[in-house]
Amino acid sequence: MTSVLGFELSRAVSLLTGEGCRLSLLQTASKTGPVGDEDRVIRQRVLEDGTVELVYARFRTHIEENGGM
């Protein structure tokens, strides 16, 4: 199984489903962090039933031209 830690969520899902993996997706978020624009995988593990669990969070990966966030 390919490690997809740090991958953009849709790319991670595409890679793992292409390998025949059954997935479970869980979203987590920082209570104080900024609202982001891209979902990234922050944890990957295989559950007892063989399902691959991906935990993802939203990150701000694009900075505005005026230097603001």
Secondary structure, DSSP 4 states (H G I P E B T S, - for coil): ----TTSBHHHHHHHHHHTT--EEEEEE--SSSPP-SEEEEEEEEE-TTSPEEEEEEEE-----TTS--
